[in-house]
Every structure is written in structure tokens, then in C-alpha cells.
């Protein structure tokens, strides 16, 4: 590592949205016009994970991290920190767990408990510079493979590591590669699935944006092991920066001789092409993705003959998820035994999660498999926003399940999550607080899936639609108790009767919310009350006469003047005017506003 | 290859699907999106069967599952019957006014959750047979478009199709009569396009479109006589009769 000072400005999508590119340009501009003895190097990097506190600026080797940096702060950072070596207290990270300000972000609870393998380089390198990747041992695994290993040895190493596919299914990667290698049917293909479509998930995007070369390196290693000459990166169209950085990386890799003909003079021919996904969620399913690359309608096919035998254009194909590919180079470099020291039995290594929802520290985190959900939410995540009551965590994207507080100590691994009725999925973790309605959550996901199912199977297309109709009815106050039986019956049919993973897992949000939050469903159905105050038809607000101090804040906040009351006297909400927006509830300083049931009947 | 269906040992051919094997042996597996001559589509899910390989059982769509030696198949378990009933119920909710679906619902004795029946009845059950027919016999003028609940069969952008030859194969295979094909004196309208009809040189009846005739001539590389199917049959029968006369 060079000893020259470096200023790393995070230019991941989250920080870019907060004008981090302006910050980067301002640094460049001011530094070039300033007389400093040794000029620092300024680099735009990929996502640092803590997107909520962005833009993030790191200064090395001082190990000073500044958060929420604005362009206006740049001059001060140069004057104070770069020239005088002083730390600007205002821009430091405030650790909500320890209540301390932290100079080096690595000491923050958010980062301390993480273990980075797949996202090891992100935030540390300029993703558009292949040299940065190479400096951090990039392409060393490829050289090791090409110069010292036979294809069979590569297969053996990956198999021994017990790496399981990070796209959600958790299928053993080594077994997949070994099976594909057996078929002597050429050409063979290697595909990277970058069609991340779960709401609130951005693991793969961050890897492609922040460290594209690691994905490429993983794919070349696989091509060598199975005997493929062509690979595709299927990246969803919305991921513009990911596509751009990936294309830059492909071009640089070609220049360096890592891609193309006779790679590093070792006789391997392999090249990569980016395919833009059209934005259909279902195209993240492997066979639908392959259909899409072939220019067909993005529908999954029955995989009774697996893709490793007949995949893309009916040829043997290996498809892995972005994060899986990012794990390959370290496994080759450090060996399967190193990998197996991380995580737990049958679930070795780490998993990247995108932690979002009602949690204090939202962002991208990588933890060893087997970490507890509690530590993810309450230590790394810092707990629930405004210290409200924790209600549930939804894992695994729209077809994942909702895990209640009784199961917070669940181990984060493929098997434990499946057992409880949820799933790992690609690693989305959405935290929900007491003001989240679980019926509405289930309804929301059914709405998403009813639009995003490919519509091929009757069970999935019409079954999800029926589930959505029933749930909508319940949230509007028209539900009956027998609807729950109909709902569970349809869950069963959709799961068993559908062809691909989307349909087979679609009932998870409905099943788990009924299983763990049945009382909430019954409140909606029998008492016409949404306890979380979300379903507008089933919500009213009343002012508790004992708690009200007559401060008048609710009256001021009410957008429709539905609240009256004199100063320091009890206030009243006029139900005929109230639109149940919840402003009064959110803003009352003494929590005097109470959620009541729907009053639409009276 | 030996395959057991409902306890009966059957001789199966390499490459054949469970559904084909069953049909060949008069074992009834219901299916709505399968037609002889077409590849299995796996869309309607009615043909689900339970298979046992080793100790594991699972549900598969028999129209696409290739037979394997020593495979054990059950076609009518309680679980499968319940799923089939649900599928018909789901179809009924979407197409309550369609006669074909109504008949199915009766046959399967479906309990209908009335409040979830769609107000606007859609005749298409998205079995995909029309798309297959168009691909096999026509010009791939129609395709599945959109996804999820918005999925339907249509021409590109619902426009009058440039590729359609008006052969009517799609309407012919449609089990629910969902494809509107109307004929006037000299024209046929289908997929928003009107075609000129060609009449039979013998009986004078309109029987196909000019575009279909041209398309067939192009494929064969020769001119085709304008004779309708019925008249062709009559001619063949007459020739037959004539040739048998000489034998006896």
C-alpha cells in the first residue's frame, strides 16, 4: 500500500444521490489548486455500506472517516485535516450503541462486527481502476489457477469449501461446477446473475459497482474449471452505474490479458458480454434469465433437465449470483480450509445483507453465516428507529417470511431461515416496528408478486391474485374468519403447484404473518381494528383525556383542522373530519393519541 | 424402460413424457394446455403427478417430465386432487362466464368463493396453445405479452399484425373460444386484421385466406390448387373407389 495520503470519496449509488460526486470534484479542484508538499490522491470508491450516513469520505493512512460530508465541508477538511492534521468533530460518526463519536469508522459497532469477504475491496478501491484491484491481490487467484492448478483441482477446491450459492437457493457451488464439467458437450457458458430485483436489496449492485473485477475473476476461474469460452453478465437495466463500471472492468481486463484469447499465455480463451435485463423480477430466476438472454419471453422452464446439462441455448451452463462469484477468488487464494473457519457447519463463509426498514443504521453489511438476527438488527443495525418496539424482520425479499421477536435469536443461515418459513433469498433484511401492519405487509408483497409473477402457471398467476384479493378485503374491513382458511389452502396450492421458485415461495409472507401474527389478522376481521394504525378503514385516533396536556401541537399539525381544543385543556378529534393521516399520533409529545378501531360502520 | 403408473407396470420409450406414456396406456391425467403434436408447456398445472425416485416423492408436471427407468408415478393422490380442484376454482374466478370453464367447475364439483369471482369474465385461460399453434403452423405472429395478472396473448403492441396470415390455427386450437375470428361474405377478421378469403374452385365455398395460400405456396415452392379440405377428401375418396374397382 502506498504511504501517500489518500482521500476516498464514496461514490456508490446511495452517496451519489446525496451529491458525493460534487464532493469528489471539489476535492480534486481544491487540491490541484493548492500548494501542498505531497498532494493526496483522491479516489471515488464503491459503497461503504453505511448509506444512510453518506456521503462518506475516508482519509488514509490517518484512518479518519467523515460522514454526511457536503461540498461546503471540503475546504475545511483540506485546511484542518489534510494540512493541519486536526480532526473535525462535527463530521465524525456517532455510534448509537456506544454513544461515542468515532474517528476511524472501523471501530464503529456497525463495522466492527462485520467480516468482509465478498465486499472486501468495496470502499477501498477506485472500481474503475483495475490497478487498484490488482494492488489488493486481485487476479492473484486467477494466476494461481492458470499456472499451478488443473481444472479438476479447481473444482475440488471449490467443492471442498462447501460454498453455497448466494442467490438464495443455497445450492452447493462446487457440486454444480463438477456436474457441469462432466458433460463433454461444447460450447459451455458461464453466467453472472446480476438481476437483483428484491425491493430494498442492493448487495449485488454494490459489488458490481464497487468491485467489478472480483466478479470477472471468479467467472474466468470457473470458465477454466468447466471448459467454457463465453460468459454473460445479466445486469438489470436500472443498474446503470453497475453496468458502466462492469464494462470498464471488462475492457481493462482485456487490456491486461485476463480476458480474450490465450489468457496470460496459458491457452484459455474466454470473454464476457453484458446483457441488459428488461426489469422483470422473474428474470432473476435462472431459466427465465437464460430465456431472456436468448431473446425469448422471460418465463422459467421446468428444470427436470438441469442447466448444468442443458442451459443457455441448450448447452451446459453455470449460472451463479454476483456474490457467489465474488467469493471465488478468496477461496482459491486462501484455500477451502480458511473459508471453512468462517461461519457454521453446512453454512460456511459470510453473507452480505442489505439492512433496511425501521432500523437506525441502514446499509450493506457482511457477517459470518450463523450470526444471530438479533446481533444484525440491534448491534450492527443499532436497533429500531426512535427506539420504538420491534415487531418483525422480513428476510429474503418478497417471497421471504416475517420473523417475530420470539425468534430474534435465530441463526442467519440457509437452513434455519427455511425451517422457520422464511428464507435467505439474496439477503434482504427489512426491519419492521410496532407501527407496521402485518396484514398490510403480506398484502403489499402479494401485490408485488402478482405484478411480477411471469404469469405462466395458473397456480402462481391466479393464486397470488386471489391471495391479494382476500388480503385487500381484510385490510378494508370486509374480511371473514373463514377467509384465513381459504388463504392457507391457496398458499398450499401455489407452493406445490407452481413451476419455479417464485411461485413455490410466494406464500411465505402470508403463511408466516398468519402463523406469528394471527391475532392481528383477527383484530382486523372481528374488531375492525388495525392495531398498527396503518389500514385507514380500520383506524381512528382518540385523545386520552388523562395524558393530554393541551399543548396544541396536534391541532397545529392536523392538515384538515379536525382537532379542536383550548390551550392547556383537553383536545378533541372530530371523527367526521379526520382523515386518519396519523400526523397527530406521530407528533404528540406525551403519547396521548391512541389508535382505535375503524368507525366506518357507525 | 419400465415405469410404474398407479401400480401398473408399463413399457416406456426413451424421451417420452409421463403424460404421453399415460395417454398411450389409457390412463387419464387431466391437462388443459397439452395437445398431441405440440411440446409440453407446463402452464395449466392440471397434469401434476407425484413421482417417487428412490425414497423421495415430489410433484412434477407430467407433460414435461421425461420418463426414467423404474420411475413410480401416482396420478390421483388426495393432494393432487385438491390442487386440481383449486386450479379449476382459480380459473373459474377469472373466467366465470366461459362455458368450457363452467363445465370444468361442474365436473370437479368446485365450491366457489363467490365474493372473489371477477366481475369481468375473461375467456382466455392462458394455456398458450394458440401461441404454440402459430409457431408451429403459422408465422409466430402472436405471443404471450406482459406478465403477472396483466399477461395475455397478443400481437406486438396489440397492433394489426403484419406477420399474421389469418390461417385461424390459433382459434382452432383454443379450448375456450377466446380468440375472436369473424367472417363476412368475402373477408375474415382476426387479431385486428381483415383478410380476403379464397374460394374453393370446386364447391365455391370460402375456405382460407389469400395470405395463407401464398404462405403455403412459398413453403412448398409450387402453386397450390384452390380446393377446400372437404372437396379434397371427396376427390381422394373417389380415386380410392376407382382404384379398388379394378382390384375386385
Interface residues (C-beta under 8 A of the other chain):
Chain A: X280 X282 X297 X298 X299 X301 X302 X304 X305 X449 X450 X451 X452 X453 X454 X455 X456 X457 X458 X459 X461 X462 X463 X465 X466 X469 X470 X473 X486 X489 X490 X492 X493 X496 X497 X498 X499
Chain B: X42 X43 X44 X45 X46 X48 X59 X60 X61 X64 X65 X66 X79 X82 X83 X86 X87 X90 X91 X93 X94 X113 X115 X116 X125 X126 X143 X144 X146 X147 X148 X149 X150 X151
